[in-house]
Amino acid sequence: MNPNPLSDREKALENQYIREKEMQMAKDRAAARAQASKSSSSSQGQGQQEANKESK
């Protein structure tokens, strides 16, 4: 049984797309964390107040 080269190519492209999306999502999460830590360090009291509101 010969493997279907089109199927292999489609799977490779799909895997590449998934890897690129995962990398982009990781970058977005890192940027969001950096932004959150940057804003929380400048307004630490306000962040604590918001956390208290969410826990109630």
N, C-alpha and C positions, 0 to 999 in steps of 0.2 A: 504494500500500500504506500503510494507516494504521498508525502505531505503536500498540501496545497500551498504553493508559494504566496498566493494572494492572501490567504488566511494568515500566514506567518507575518506578512507585511502589515496587515491590518492590526494584528495583535501587537506588533512592535510599535506602530504609531499610537495605538491606544495606550500602551504602557508609557511611552514618551510623554503623551499628553497628561496622563495621570501624574507622573513625576513632576512635570512643569507646574501643574496646578498645586500640588503639595508644596513645592518650593515657594510659590507665590503666596500661598496661605500662611506658610511659616514666616515669611518676610513680613506679611501684614500683621500677624500676631506679635512679632518682635517689635515692629514699629508701634503698635498699639500699647504694648507693655512699656516701651521707652517713653511714649507720650504720657502714659498714666503715671509712671514713676517721676517724670519731670514735673508734671502738674501737681502730684501729691507732695513732692518735696517743697514746692513753693507755697502750697496751701494745705499743709498737713492738718491743721485744725478743721478746715472745711471738709476734708476727706473723711475724717473721723466722725463728724456730724452726719454725713451722708450714710456712712456705714451703719451708724446707730439707727437711722430712720429705716433703712432696709431691713434690719433685723427685727423690728417691731411688727 
